[in-house]
Amino acid sequence: MTDGFLQEILFGDPAFLVRVLIVGVCAYLALVIIVRISGKRTLSSMNAFDFIVNVAVGSILASTIVSRDVSLAEGVLAFGILIVLQYAVSWSSVRSEGVQKAVKSEPRLIFHDGEFLHDAMRRERIAESEIRQALRSEGVVSLEGVRAIVLETNGNLSVLQKSDGTGSLVDVTGIRR
């Protein structure tokens, strides 16, 4: 094995390393500026749709930085397109219930007043062990003090204590009223 071969494996083309450095810094700055202009909601993970946009933005950033076939201008344009589309969908979903239902799931009750709601758990593909893990991470030792557990639209589990009341359950699917 020659030193040149090892250098090629470890470092590749020195000119490409300079490209990665310059494009990486510029793409990062462009992304920060675009996100700043578009608002706080742009890279949130409030629901599955937002998560998908975040993954796509990360993929575009990586492709722009390390692919010889993607120019900085193409990467920045792709950021802009995704973020404008995400902004348009979130803007529309706030103003249209139909759009909101199309892109967002509803929070689902999976435990209520001492009972695991097994049908809801099956529909959401969540096991009791995952619920108990969420309880432990919230510092809950016993189910006795828990009024409800909700699987939120972003996939997180919210644990509501009996002392919390029921006001935050008004928009949850599966609540007995």
C-alpha positions, 0 to 999 in steps of 0.5 A, spaced: 500 500 500 502 506 498 502 513 501 498 516 496 493 510 496 492 511 503 491 519 503 486 518 497 482 514 502 482 518 508 482 525 505 480 524 497 481 530 493 484 536 496 480 541 492 474 537 493 475 538 501 476 546 499 469 545 496 466 542 501 468 547 506 466 553 502 459 550 500 458 547 507 459 554 510 455 557 505 449 552 505 449 552 512 448 560 512 443 560 507 439 555 511 439 559 517 437 565 513 431 562 510 429 559 516 430 566 520 425 569 515 420 564 514 419 563 522 419 559 528 414 554 525 419 552 519 423 547 523 419 545 528 416 537 529 409 539 531 407 533 527 409 528 521 408 533 516 413 537 519 418 531 521 418 529 513 420 537 511 426 536 517 428 530 514 428 533 507 432 539 509 437 535 512 438 531 506 438 537 501 443 540 506 448 533 506 447 533 498 449 540 497 455 539 501 458 533 499 455 531 492 459 534 486 453 534 482 449 539 486 451 546 486 450 551 492 445 555 488 441 548 487 441 546 494 439 553 496 433 553 491 431 546 494 431 549 501 427 555 499 422 550 495 421 546 501 420 551 506 416 555 502 411 549 501 412 548 508 410 555 510 404 554 505 401 548 507 402 550 515 399 557 513 393 553 509 392 548 515 391 554 520 385 557 515 382 551 513 380 545 517 380 540 510 387 542 509 389 541 517 385 534 517 389 532 511 396 534 513 395 533 521 393 527 525 389 528 531 392 526 538 389 520 541 387 518 548 390 511 550 389 511 557 384 514 561 381 514 568 385 507 570 384 503 563 389 502 558 385 503 551 387 497 547 383 498 541 386 505 540 393 502 542 392 497 537 390 502 532 396 507 533 401 501 534 403 502 541 405 497 546 403 498 554 411 497 555 412 504 551 407 507 555 410 505 562 417 507 559 413 514 558 411 514 565 418 512 568 421 518 564 416 523 567 417 520 574 410 517 575 411 511 579 404 509 579 398 509 575 393 511 580 395 519 580 394 519 572 388 521 569 390 520 562 395 519 557 395 522 550 399 520 544 400 527 541 400 528 533 408 528 533 408 521 536 410 524 544 406 521 549 403 526 554 402 524 561 396 528 565 396 527 572 389 527 576 390 534 579 391 537 572 383 537 570 381 535 563 381 542 560 387 540 555 383 533 553 378 537 549 381 536 542 383 529 543 380 523 539 377 518 544 375 522 550 369 520 553 365 526 554 
